[in-house]
């Protein structure tokens, strides 16, 4: 496999100058058929596999801030949530952004966790990808797994049945405040039989952490760099092709382990976790994804059937000694909260797509999803028997979700200049919960006499889409879209309650609920589904063969929005509620220009204004309050310069990402949120990250790069309150980005 002599463009646009000093056409499959980016009537960003490799991105979070209108909340590897166009959700049965690998939807239902992995997307390694596509706005009429804010698609490089190829990549770097990092990637593709090929991709990552766990009283270092990342990934895909048919089974396994939390106890304790005892807080995330895709071409149409299964297990341990000292005044040993979530998700999708080039294009499909989340939460280890031999609070929460959906999209071209697209989706779902609660905060007894709850709900919904497009040319257009998307309702974890101050945790929860006006029976048991309506006007403009400017303006109405309510830091339990309605409006702009034959500049920016429209006293919020984790402004500037040489080319890349300040909780930037256990305030500061790369690509199929990531050593705060049990008023569990990292990378293709 040979490196292509392309120039780097914006990561979000994935455009590169051709040899004739112009911009290449970019093809995407967002509409379930291959179309050029400029001829696709939706707001979409694309990132090619070559440019993922050129920028050195290892995970999707490395690219997220480079995509207009895409924001995130992260608590480290494997614990990231995505938001698009201000539709932010830290809670709910399902995320607001759907996530695909090839034909497999990989987002699962919520585990019900209080931490960041309640709705966490799988965080796959990105080696050997063909392309990433980010679709903004609801996508239910094209994809079985519908979305409210948008859809992210990771498209892997497919097995090559024509020839053998492979690559090896070695990367070593050093992180300030941390240590030496090692990354190894490899790919091997081999034709096995006529029309059949096997592709194997493997990755190993060993990244040092940069936070130290220390003795709070003496300063003794218990353990250095505890937020280290040890990740192993293996992806195996086989493809067998016949004249009009292919069959493609694949397996993707990944295991991520960390010895400690990826946060420091701020403010005043940067890069340190002062603790009373040497109490490790490991985290493990392991998943296996299996998929079988079958495709067949009939005359005038293509059939695709895909069946997938995700088996994922996450273990999370947290030191809660400080919280218990605050409650019980002393502790003779470390006390822990333990969390385990087992997620099993099976999906099936079948669709027919027209394949002729005449005026009428259509797609029709069906979708089925069967998900189960079995999550256990224990606050038991280390507790003295005088409190309760069964611990403080324990829960086993089994959630099951089943969905049937049918979707379609029809496009008619009125000549060469105008087209209309109409789409629809019908969904029917059932959701159930079986839950056990026991321990000091619930029944002062064991699991054999646990408080049990069994409940279920069902509903159906209809979603739609209407798009009108005026094609000014083959590479320029104006379009207008109205579409909608929705999520199901669900159930909360049980909140322990007591009017006895001696039952300190249950009493704190009771007082917090009363202050919010949620003290009625069943007031926090469940929450309703929510819905988004999206109005969008966009344009694709190729002003010359060297300049493209694409963009969109949008207005979104979000009704019955599902948002998390933090009862109090002392209670340690969050609930989900419907907070009335919200509006999100703004726009995104993407530009790429071939300045000279060897110099490309690209720029992207987005503006988002997302705020509540109603007063909701039960959540302590008012109309005009901003939604959390949504930057008002974000921007990306990428510069790529190449210098041809006799045996290859030199290249230099500078990439700068700016993200405006965001909120930790829904509300206002000046809110006092100390009652929720956050003393740093409700505003996470803005930040700008500069990455630099200098490399040489040889005609002999190898590439060598030196790089500096986060060259100015900027601190980006992703969260102040990623706590499993208690947010303490004495410190915040502050999650930040990786400090300045200097490294080198070598790749050989054969």
Number of C-alpha atoms within 10 A of each C-alpha: 13 15 15 10 18 18 28 29 30 29 27 29 25 25 28 26 26 17 13 9 16 18 23 16 17 17 17 23 14 23 17 14 15 12 15 15 23 25 18 21 24 26 24 26 23 24 25 23 20 20 23 25 16 20 19 19 15 18 16 18 20 12 19 18 21 28 27 30 29 24 25 17 25 24 27 21 21 24 18 21 25 28 24 26 29 28 30 26 22 26 26 31 25 23 27 28 28 26 24 19 17 18 21 26 26 21 19 29 22 23 28 27 23 23 21 22 25 23 26 24 19 23 18 21 22 22 25 22 20 17 22 27 22 23 21 23 30 29 28 32 29 22 27 28 24 28 26 30 30 26 28 24 22 22 20 18 16 18 24 18 21 13 12 17 17 17 19 18 20 16 19 17 20 19 20 14 17 23 16 16 20 17 18 19 22 20 21 18 24 19 20 15 10 11 15 20 23 22 23 20 21 21 21 20 19 17 23 23 27 23 25 24 28 20 18 14 10 9 12 11 15 17 17 20 22 25 27 24 23 18 22 19 21 19 22 19 22 23 22 20 16 11 8 11 15 17 18 20 17 18 18 19 19 22 20 21 21 23 19 26 29 29 30 25 21 21 14 9 14 14 22 23 26 23 20 19 20 16 20 18 20 17 23 19 22 20 21 18 21 19 22 19 21 17 19 17 17 13 9 10 15 19 17 19 18 21 20 22 22 24 17 21 19 21 17 21 22 22 23 23 23 20 20 20 14 12 14 12 9 11 17 12 15 19 24 22 24 21 24 21 25 18 23 21 23 22 23 22 23 19 22 21 22 21 18 13 8 9 12 16 18 18 22 20 22 20 21 20 22 19 20 23 23 20 23 21 23 22 22 20 16 17 21 16 9 7 13 17 17 22 25 23 23 25 23 21 24 21 25 19 23 18 19 18 23 22 24 24 22 18 18 16 16 12 9 12 13 16 19 18 19 19 22 20 26 17 21 16 18 18 21 17 21 15 20 20 26 25 25 22 22 23 17 17 18 18 16 8 13 19 17 15 12 11 14 14 15 15 13 13 15 16 22 21 23 18 19 19 23 19 21 14 14 13 19 19 22 20 22 20 21 20 24 28 27 24 21 23 21 27 23 20 22 20 21 22 21 17 13 12 11 11 16 18 26 24 20 23 24 22 21 21 23 14 15 16 14 18 16 9 7 8 13 20 16 17 23 16 18 21 20 28 23 22 18 22 21 21 23 26 19 20 11 11 17 20 17 22 19 24 22 22 18 20 19 24 19 25 20 17 26 28 23 20 24 22 25 22 25 25 25 24 23 24 22 26 27 22 26 18 21 24 21 21 19 20 21 23 20 24 22 27 23 24 16 13 17 18 20 25 21 27 24 26 22 24 22 22 18 27 24 24 19 15 16 16 13 18 22 14 18 18 15 16 19 26 26 26 28 30 27 18 21 27 23 25 21 23 19 21 20 21 13 13 12 7 10 16 16 17 21 20 21 19 23 19 21 19 23 16 20 27 23 25 25 23 23 20 19 10 13 14 20 17 16 21 24 23 20 19 18 22 21 21 15 16 15 18 21 20 19 18 21 18 20 21 21 19 16 13 16 19 21 18 20 18 22 21 21 22 16 13 17 16 18 19 22 24 23 29 26 22 21 22 27 23 28 24 17 14 21 24 23 25 24 20 18 20 20 21 21 20 18 17 19 17 19 19 18 14
